[in-house]
Amino acid sequence: MNSSEERRVVVLTGANEGIGYGMLTALVENGYRVAGLDVRGDAIESLQESHPETVRYYDCDVTADADVERVVREIIDEWGRIDVLVNNAAVLNFGFFDEQTEADMDRVFAVNFFGAVQLIRAVLPHMRAQDGGIIHNVSSGAGRVGNPGLTGYAATKGAIESFTRSLRHELRHEPVTCTIMHPRLAATRSAKALGYPESQLSDPDDVGRKLAGKIESTRTVIYTDWVTRIGLFVAQRVPSLVTRSTERFLRYRKR
């Protein structure tokens, strides 16, 4: 990638902190042009100041169709293409099922699932027109094995996995593909609030950087590393491990 015009364009949601920001910084260092979408942009704007040719911040609420359509149009107008979309934006509100309102469930699905769907709807026609593109949908181990207190969040990630696999089948004869990205459990703001032991949490910057290194992968499922892959494999096949590791959440409820 010699000039800024030749650099591939990545659209990354939830880019202002945590794993998303780790991905953003690594992608820029690796020569990509990156449009960071978030409802807060202080970190992205700071990076944009030092990399004015390759970083753009877009104030975007992924639950607002008008926001999504406007941002995609502006990216295409400026950079002419979108090569990769990473749907990373998500909300996680801890609460047991019978404590959650219908509005709570609607909100988590609006951001985590339908926000990704709307971005794909907006970006897919451009990828088809340019004869190529990759869509990465970020999932979670909770979507595979569940977690007490995270019924809504886990449901959205399970939905993302099924949706991605189905869409991947639909696109198999086209130059566009989609994948599931599985980050390692990291010390993000949400994970810290859940009270996971520090020993189980990875550095979100490191996790983001590792995923950024796999941005061109078109594998069905992309894991942060072999630890993530093996951990999920074991958790799905030995449910008692998940039961024991999540017992603390039920103790929290009994207080």
C-alpha contacts under 8 A as a table, 3 or more apart, distances in Angstrom:
res1	aa1	res2	aa2	distance
1	M	4	S	7.47
1	M	6	E	5.84
1	M	7	R	5.41
1	M	31	G	6.51
2	N	6	E	6.70
2	N	7	R	7.59
3	S	6	E	5.41
3	S	7	R	6.75
4	S	7	R	5.32
4	S	33	R	7.42
4	S	53	E	6.69
4	S	54	T	6.91
5	E	79	W	7.58
7	R	31	G	6.48
7	R	32	Y	5.36
7	R	33	R	6.05
8	R	31	G	7.99
8	R	32	Y	5.37
8	R	33	R	6.05
8	R	82	I	7.57
8	R	83	D	6.05
8	R	84	V	7.99
9	V	32	Y	6.07
9	V	33	R	4.80
9	V	34	V	5.79
9	V	35	A	7.58
9	V	79	W	7.56
9	V	81	R	6.68
9	V	82	I	5.13
9	V	83	D	5.22
9	V	84	V	6.43
10	V	32	Y	6.96
10	V	33	R	6.23
10	V	34	V	4.80
10	V	35	A	6.24
10	V	82	I	6.22
10	V	83	D	5.98
10	V	84	V	4.64
10	V	85	L	5.80
10	V	86	V	7.44
11	V	34	V	5.90
11	V	35	A	4.84
11	V	36	G	6.26
11	V	37	L	7.42
11	V	82	I	6.97
11	V	84	V	6.21
11	V	85	L	4.79
11	V	86	V	6.13
12	L	15	A	5.97
12	L	20	G	7.38
12	L	24	L	7.49
12	L	34	V	7.09
12	L	35	A	6.18
12	L	36	G	5.11
12	L	37	L	6.04
12	L	85	L	6.10
12	L	86	V	4.80
12	L	87	N	6.37
12	L	88	N	6.82
13	T	20	G	7.34
13	T	36	G	6.04
13	T	37	L	4.58
13	T	38	D	6.01
13	T	86	V	6.41
13	T	87	N	5.49
13	T	88	N	5.19
13	T	89	A	5.06
14	G	17	E	7.17
14	G	20	G	5.66
14	G	21	Y	7.83
14	G	36	G	7.44
14	G	37	L	6.06
14	G	38	D	5.11
14	G	87	N	7.76
14	G	88	N	5.40
14	G	89	A	3.96
14	G	90	A	7.07
15	A	18	G	7.83
15	A	19	I	7.81
15	A	20	G	4.26
15	A	21	Y	4.82
15	A	23	M	7.75
15	A	24	L	6.46
15	A	36	G	5.25
15	A	37	L	5.96
15	A	38	D	6.07
15	A	44	I	7.21
15	A	88	N	7.64
15	A	89	A	7.60
16	N	20	G	6.51
16	N	21	Y	5.23
16	N	36	G	7.35
16	N	37	L	7.76
16	N	38	D	6.31
16	N	40	R	6.60
16	N	41	G	5.70
16	N	42	D	7.16
16	N	43	A	5.56
16	N	44	I	5.63
17	E	20	G	5.84
17	E	21	Y	4.69
17	E	22	G	7.53
17	E	43	A	7.26
18	G	21	Y	5.50
18	G	22	G	6.43
18	G	187	A	7.94
18	G	188	T	5.39
18	G	189	R	7.45
18	G	204	P	5.28
18	G	205	D	6.51
18	G	208	G	7.78
19	I	22	G	5.02
19	I	23	M	6.22
19	I	186	A	7.83
19	I	188	T	7.41
19	I	204	P	4.73
19	I	205	D	5.72
19	I	206	D	7.92
19	I	207	V	6.19
19	I	208	G	4.47
20	G	23	M	5.11
20	G	24	L	6.17
20	G	88	N	6.64
20	G	208	G	6.19
21	Y	24	L	4.84
21	Y	25	T	6.22
21	Y	43	A	7.90
21	Y	44	I	7.74
21	Y	205	D	7.09
21	Y	208	G	7.12
22	G	25	T	5.48
22	G	26	A	6.28
22	G	204	P	6.66
22	G	205	D	4.15
22	G	206	D	6.77
22	G	207	V	7.20
22	G	208	G	4.31
22	G	209	R	5.46
23	M	26	A	5.25
23	M	27	L	6.00
23	M	205	D	7.36
23	M	208	G	4.25
23	M	209	R	5.09
23	M	210	K	7.85
23	M	211	L	6.72
23	M	212	A	5.08
24	L	27	L	5.27
24	L	28	V	6.30
24	L	34	V	6.95
24	L	36	G	7.33
24	L	208	G	7.87
24	L	212	A	7.77
25	T	28	V	5.29
25	T	29	E	6.27
25	T	47	L	7.87
25	T	209	R	7.78
26	A	29	E	5.05
26	A	30	N	6.09
26	A	208	G	7.69
26	A	209	R	5.37
26	A	212	A	6.20
26	A	213	G	7.81
27	L	30	N	4.93
27	L	31	G	6.45
27	L	32	Y	5.52
27	L	33	R	7.76
27	L	34	V	7.26
27	L	209	R	7.87
27	L	212	A	5.90
27	L	213	G	7.81
28	V	31	G	5.28
28	V	32	Y	5.12
28	V	33	R	6.41
28	V	34	V	6.74
28	V	54	T	6.80
28	V	55	V	7.36
29	E	32	Y	7.46
32	Y	54	T	6.82
33	R	53	E	7.64
33	R	54	T	4.27
33	R	55	V	5.95
34	V	54	T	6.09
34	V	55	V	5.10
34	V	56	R	6.45
35	A	55	V	5.97
35	A	56	R	4.78
35	A	57	Y	5.97
35	A	58	Y	6.98
35	A	75	I	7.44
36	G	44	I	6.71
36	G	55	V	7.37
36	G	56	R	6.07
36	G	57	Y	4.98
36	G	58	Y	6.13
37	L	41	G	7.94
37	L	57	Y	6.14
37	L	58	Y	4.93
37	L	59	D	6.04
37	L	60	C	5.60
38	D	41	G	6.26
38	D	57	Y	7.86
38	D	58	Y	6.70
38	D	59	D	5.55
38	D	60	C	5.32
38	D	61	D	6.69
38	D	89	A	7.66
39	V	59	D	5.30
39	V	60	C	5.48
39	V	61	D	5.75
40	R	59	D	6.82
41	G	44	I	5.15
41	G	45	E	5.82
41	G	57	Y	6.50
41	G	58	Y	7.70
41	G	59	D	6.98
42	D	45	E	5.25
42	D	46	S	6.23
43	A	46	S	5.15
43	A	47	L	6.42
44	I	47	L	5.15
44	I	48	Q	6.10
44	I	55	V	7.78
44	I	56	R	7.53
44	I	57	Y	5.89
45	E	48	Q	4.82
45	E	49	E	6.29
45	E	56	R	7.46
45	E	57	Y	6.02
46	S	49	E	5.27
46	S	50	S	6.95
47	L	50	S	5.36
47	L	51	H	6.11
47	L	55	V	7.05
48	Q	51	H	4.86
48	Q	52	P	5.08
48	Q	53	E	8.00
48	Q	54	T	7.49
48	Q	55	V	4.89
48	Q	56	R	6.04
48	Q	57	Y	7.31
49	E	52	P	5.57
51	H	54	T	5.67
51	H	55	V	5.90
52	P	55	V	5.89
52	P	56	R	7.56
58	Y	71	V	6.70
60	C	64	A	7.92
60	C	67	D	5.55
60	C	68	V	6.59
60	C	71	V	7.19
61	D	64	A	5.53
61	D	67	D	6.22
61	D	68	V	7.30
62	V	65	D	7.10
62	V	67	D	6.99
62	V	68	V	6.07
62	V	89	A	7.96
62	V	111	V	6.32
62	V	115	G	4.71
62	V	116	A	7.43
62	V	118	Q	7.50
62	V	119	L	7.42
63	T	110	A	5.72
63	T	111	V	5.68
63	T	114	F	7.10
63	T	115	G	5.16
64	A	67	D	5.33
64	A	68	V	6.48
65	D	68	V	5.17
65	D	69	E	6.15
65	D	118	Q	6.96
66	A	69	E	5.23
66	A	70	R	6.02
67	D	70	R	5.19
67	D	71	V	6.10
68	V	71	V	5.30
68	V	72	V	6.20
68	V	118	Q	7.28
68	V	119	L	6.42
68	V	122	A	7.27
69	E	72	V	5.37
69	E	73	R	6.15
69	E	122	A	6.25
70	R	73	R	5.19
70	R	74	E	6.19
71	V	74	E	5.06
71	V	75	I	6.19
72	V	75	I	5.17
72	V	76	I	6.24
72	V	122	A	6.78
72	V	123	V	6.91
73	R	76	I	5.23
73	R	77	D	6.08
74	E	77	D	4.98
74	E	78	E	6.18
75	I	78	E	5.25
75	I	79	W	5.80
75	I	80	G	7.09
75	I	81	R	7.45
75	I	82	I	7.72
76	I	79	W	5.37
76	I	80	G	4.38
76	I	81	R	5.27
76	I	82	I	7.01
77	D	80	G	5.67
79	W	82	I	7.92
81	R	126	H	7.09
81	R	127	M	7.74
81	R	130	Q	7.49
82	I	85	L	7.34
82	I	123	V	7.35
82	I	126	H	7.11
82	I	127	M	6.69
82	I	133	G	7.38
83	D	127	M	6.82
83	D	132	G	7.00
83	D	133	G	4.81
83	D	134	I	6.44
84	V	133	G	5.71
84	V	134	I	4.79
84	V	135	I	5.80
84	V	136	H	7.61
84	V	215	I	7.85
85	L	120	I	7.90
85	L	123	V	7.80
85	L	134	I	6.39
85	L	135	I	4.78
85	L	136	H	6.05
86	V	135	I	6.08
86	V	136	H	4.70
86	V	137	N	6.02
86	V	138	V	7.28
87	N	116	A	5.57
87	N	119	L	7.76
87	N	135	I	7.74
87	N	136	H	6.17
87	N	137	N	4.89
87	N	138	V	5.97
88	N	137	N	6.70
88	N	138	V	5.28
89	A	111	V	7.07
89	A	112	N	6.54
89	A	116	A	7.98
90	A	108	V	7.62
90	A	111	V	5.87
90	A	112	N	4.74
91	V	108	V	6.06
91	V	111	V	6.74
91	V	112	N	6.63
91	V	153	Y	7.59
92	L	108	V	7.16
92	L	150	L	7.66
92	L	153	Y	5.93
92	L	190	S	6.37
93	N	150	L	7.32
93	N	153	Y	7.51
93	N	190	S	7.97
94	F	149	G	5.40
94	F	150	L	5.74
94	F	194	L	7.20
95	G	99	E	6.11
95	G	100	Q	6.25
95	G	149	G	4.67
95	G	150	L	6.44
96	F	99	E	5.31
96	F	100	Q	6.47
96	F	148	P	6.79
96	F	149	G	4.26
96	F	150	L	6.88
96	F	151	T	7.08
97	F	100	Q	5.31
97	F	149	G	6.86
97	F	150	L	7.96
97	F	151	T	6.21
97	F	152	G	7.77
98	D	101	T	7.83
100	Q	104	D	5.87
100	Q	105	M	6.96
101	T	104	D	5.08
101	T	105	M	6.55
102	E	105	M	5.19
102	E	106	D	6.10
103	A	106	D	4.93
103	A	107	R	6.10
104	D	107	R	5.26
104	D	108	V	6.52
105	M	108	V	5.40
105	M	109	F	6.30
105	M	152	G	5.78
106	D	109	F	5.30
106	D	110	A	5.93
107	R	110	A	4.98
107	R	111	V	6.38
108	V	111	V	5.44
108	V	112	N	5.83
108	V	113	F	7.76
108	V	152	G	6.58
108	V	153	Y	6.46
108	V	156	T	7.35
109	F	112	N	5.26
109	F	113	F	5.08
109	F	114	F	6.20
109	F	152	G	7.54
109	F	153	Y	7.80
109	F	156	T	5.85
110	A	113	F	6.00
110	A	114	F	4.93
110	A	115	G	5.84
111	V	114	F	6.08
111	V	115	G	4.78
111	V	116	A	7.45
112	N	115	G	5.95
112	N	116	A	6.58
112	N	153	Y	7.80
112	N	156	T	6.08
112	N	157	K	7.46
113	F	116	A	5.41
113	F	117	V	6.36
113	F	156	T	5.69
113	F	157	K	7.51
113	F	159	A	7.15
113	F	160	I	6.22
114	F	117	V	4.79
114	F	118	Q	6.02
115	G	118	Q	5.24
115	G	119	L	6.37
116	A	119	L	5.18
116	A	120	I	6.26
116	A	137	N	7.45
117	V	120	I	5.14
117	V	121	R	6.23
118	Q	121	R	5.03
118	Q	122	A	6.28
119	L	122	A	5.15
119	L	123	V	6.09
120	I	123	V	5.13
120	I	124	L	5.58
120	I	135	I	7.66
121	R	124	L	5.67
121	R	125	P	7.48
122	A	125	P	6.89
122	A	126	H	7.97
123	V	126	H	5.56
123	V	127	M	6.46
124	L	127	M	5.09
124	L	128	R	6.18
125	P	128	R	5.12
125	P	129	A	6.13
126	H	129	A	4.99
126	H	130	Q	6.21
127	M	130	Q	5.25
127	M	131	D	6.05
127	M	132	G	5.29
127	M	133	G	5.13
127	M	176	V	6.72
128	R	131	D	4.95
128	R	132	G	6.10
128	R	133	G	7.53
128	R	174	E	7.84
128	R	175	P	7.08
128	R	176	V	6.80
129	A	132	G	7.86
131	D	175	P	5.78
131	D	176	V	7.50
132	G	175	P	4.73
132	G	176	V	5.14
133	G	175	P	6.74
133	G	176	V	4.70
133	G	177	T	6.61
134	I	176	V	5.78
134	I	177	T	5.17
134	I	178	C	5.68
134	I	179	T	7.80
134	I	216	E	7.51
134	I	218	T	7.15
135	I	176	V	7.75
135	I	177	T	6.23
135	I	178	C	4.38
135	I	179	T	6.27
136	H	178	C	5.66
136	H	179	T	4.89
136	H	180	I	5.90
136	H	181	M	6.30
137	N	160	I	7.12
137	N	164	T	7.27
137	N	178	C	7.41
137	N	179	T	6.13
137	N	180	I	5.06
137	N	181	M	5.89
138	V	180	I	5.88
138	V	181	M	4.56
138	V	182	H	6.14
138	V	183	P	7.46
139	S	143	G	6.99
139	S	157	K	5.32
139	S	158	G	7.83
139	S	160	I	6.81
139	S	161	E	6.88
139	S	180	I	6.33
139	S	181	M	5.78
139	S	182	H	5.37
139	S	183	P	7.40
140	S	143	G	5.49
140	S	144	R	7.29
140	S	154	A	7.66
140	S	157	K	6.13
140	S	182	H	5.77
140	S	183	P	6.78
141	G	144	R	5.19
141	G	145	V	6.23
141	G	146	G	7.46
141	G	182	H	7.27
141	G	232	L	6.59
142	A	145	V	5.30
142	A	146	G	4.44
142	A	147	N	5.78
142	A	150	L	7.81
142	A	153	Y	7.74
142	A	154	A	4.95
142	A	157	K	7.18
142	A	158	G	7.95
143	G	146	G	5.85
143	G	153	Y	7.80
143	G	154	A	4.46
143	G	155	A	6.23
143	G	156	T	7.24
143	G	157	K	4.54
143	G	158	G	4.25
143	G	159	A	7.87
143	G	161	E	7.75
144	R	154	A	7.84
144	R	157	K	7.95
144	R	158	G	6.43
144	R	232	L	7.81
144	R	236	Q	7.20
145	V	235	A	6.85
145	V	236	Q	6.03
145	V	239	P	7.93
145	V	242	V	7.41
146	G	150	L	7.50
146	G	151	T	7.36
146	G	154	A	5.93
147	N	150	L	5.50
147	N	151	T	6.93
147	N	154	A	7.10
147	N	246	T	6.72
148	P	151	T	6.63
148	P	246	T	6.92
148	P	249	F	6.42
148	P	250	L	7.21
149	G	249	F	7.04
150	L	153	Y	5.26
150	L	154	A	5.75
151	T	154	A	5.28
151	T	155	A	5.97
152	G	155	A	5.11
152	G	156	T	6.37
153	Y	156	T	5.26
153	Y	157	K	6.48
154	A	157	K	5.18
154	A	158	G	6.15
155	A	158	G	5.07
155	A	159	A	6.11
156	T	159	A	4.99
156	T	160	I	6.15
157	K	160	I	4.91
157	K	161	E	6.27
158	G	161	E	5.19
158	G	162	S	6.43
159	A	162	S	5.26
159	A	163	F	5.94
160	I	163	F	5.07
160	I	164	T	5.93
161	E	164	T	5.24
161	E	165	R	6.27
161	E	180	I	6.55
162	S	165	R	5.30
162	S	166	S	6.21
163	F	166	S	5.22
163	F	167	L	6.07
164	T	167	L	5.13
164	T	168	R	5.91
164	T	178	C	6.47
164	T	179	T	6.50
164	T	180	I	6.72
165	R	168	R	5.08
165	R	169	H	6.47
165	R	178	C	7.99
165	R	179	T	7.65
165	R	220	T	7.56
166	S	169	H	5.22
166	S	170	E	6.48
167	L	170	E	4.92
167	L	171	L	6.21
167	L	178	C	7.30
168	R	171	L	5.18
168	R	172	R	6.09
168	R	177	T	5.97
168	R	178	C	5.54
168	R	179	T	7.43
169	H	172	R	5.24
170	E	173	H	7.70
171	L	174	E	5.18
171	L	175	P	7.67
171	L	176	V	6.41
171	L	177	T	6.21
172	R	175	P	7.85
172	R	176	V	7.83
172	R	177	T	7.05
174	E	177	T	7.57
177	T	218	T	6.76
178	C	218	T	7.03
178	C	220	T	7.33
179	T	218	T	6.39
179	T	219	R	6.38
179	T	220	T	4.85
179	T	221	V	5.79
179	T	222	I	7.14
180	I	220	T	6.16
180	I	221	V	4.73
180	I	222	I	6.09
181	M	211	L	7.90
181	M	221	V	5.91
181	M	222	I	4.74
181	M	223	Y	6.01
181	M	224	T	7.82
182	H	221	V	7.27
182	H	222	I	6.03
182	H	223	Y	4.78
182	H	224	T	6.28
182	H	228	T	7.58
183	P	186	A	7.89
183	P	207	V	6.54
183	P	208	G	7.85
183	P	211	L	7.44
183	P	223	Y	6.21
183	P	224	T	5.16
183	P	228	T	7.31
184	R	202	S	7.00
184	R	207	V	6.51
184	R	223	Y	7.67
184	R	224	T	5.86
184	R	225	D	7.69
184	R	228	T	5.47
185	L	191	A	7.78
185	L	200	Q	7.19
185	L	201	L	5.55
185	L	202	S	6.17
186	A	191	A	6.87
186	A	200	Q	7.89
186	A	201	L	4.55
186	A	202	S	4.29
186	A	203	D	5.66
186	A	204	P	5.08
186	A	207	V	7.22
187	A	190	S	7.93
187	A	191	A	5.79
187	A	192	K	5.80
187	A	198	E	7.63
187	A	201	L	5.11
187	A	202	S	5.85
187	A	203	D	5.89
187	A	204	P	5.90
188	T	191	A	5.22
188	T	192	K	6.09
188	T	204	P	6.23
189	R	192	K	5.34
189	R	193	A	6.36
190	S	193	A	5.20
190	S	194	L	6.63
191	A	194	L	5.21
191	A	195	G	6.95
191	A	196	Y	6.67
192	K	195	G	5.40
192	K	196	Y	6.33
193	A	196	Y	7.99
196	Y	200	Q	6.78
196	Y	201	L	7.28
197	P	200	Q	5.57
197	P	201	L	7.02
198	E	201	L	5.27
199	S	202	S	7.96
202	S	206	D	7.47
202	S	207	V	7.09
203	D	206	D	5.29
203	D	207	V	6.37
204	P	207	V	4.99
204	P	208	G	6.03
205	D	208	G	5.12
205	D	209	R	6.12
206	D	209	R	5.10
206	D	210	K	6.23
207	V	210	K	5.23
207	V	211	L	6.35
207	V	224	T	6.43
208	G	211	L	5.19
208	G	212	A	6.09
209	R	212	A	4.95
209	R	213	G	6.31
210	K	213	G	5.16
210	K	214	K	6.91
210	K	224	T	5.96
210	K	225	D	7.72
211	L	214	K	5.18
211	L	215	I	6.53
211	L	223	Y	7.67
211	L	224	T	5.68
212	A	215	I	5.06
213	G	216	E	7.89
214	K	217	S	5.32
214	K	222	I	7.67
217	S	222	I	7.57
219	R	222	I	6.24
223	Y	226	W	7.19
223	Y	228	T	6.17
223	Y	229	R	5.94
224	T	228	T	6.20
224	T	229	R	7.83
225	D	228	T	5.50
225	D	229	R	6.59
226	W	229	R	5.01
226	W	230	I	6.04
227	V	230	I	5.31
227	V	231	G	5.87
228	T	231	G	5.14
228	T	232	L	6.25
229	R	232	L	5.48
229	R	233	F	6.21
230	I	233	F	4.95
230	I	234	V	6.12
231	G	234	V	5.33
231	G	235	A	6.10
232	L	235	A	5.01
232	L	236	Q	6.13
233	F	236	Q	5.48
233	F	237	R	6.49
234	V	237	R	5.20
234	V	238	V	5.83
235	A	238	V	5.28
235	A	239	P	5.94
235	A	241	L	6.36
235	A	242	V	6.16
236	Q	239	P	6.10
238	V	241	L	5.87
238	V	242	V	7.54
239	P	242	V	5.30
239	P	243	T	6.36
240	S	243	T	4.88
240	S	244	R	6.17
241	L	244	R	5.28
241	L	245	S	6.14
242	V	245	S	5.10
242	V	246	T	6.07
243	T	246	T	5.47
243	T	247	E	6.21
244	R	247	E	5.34
245	S	248	R	7.25
246	T	249	F	5.66
246	T	250	L	7.37
247	E	250	L	5.37
247	E	251	R	6.49
248	R	251	R	4.97
248	R	252	Y	6.20
249	F	252	Y	5.05
249	F	253	R	6.56
250	L	253	R	5.04
250	L	254	K	6.55
251	R	254	K	5.19
251	R	255	R	6.79
252	Y	255	R	5.59
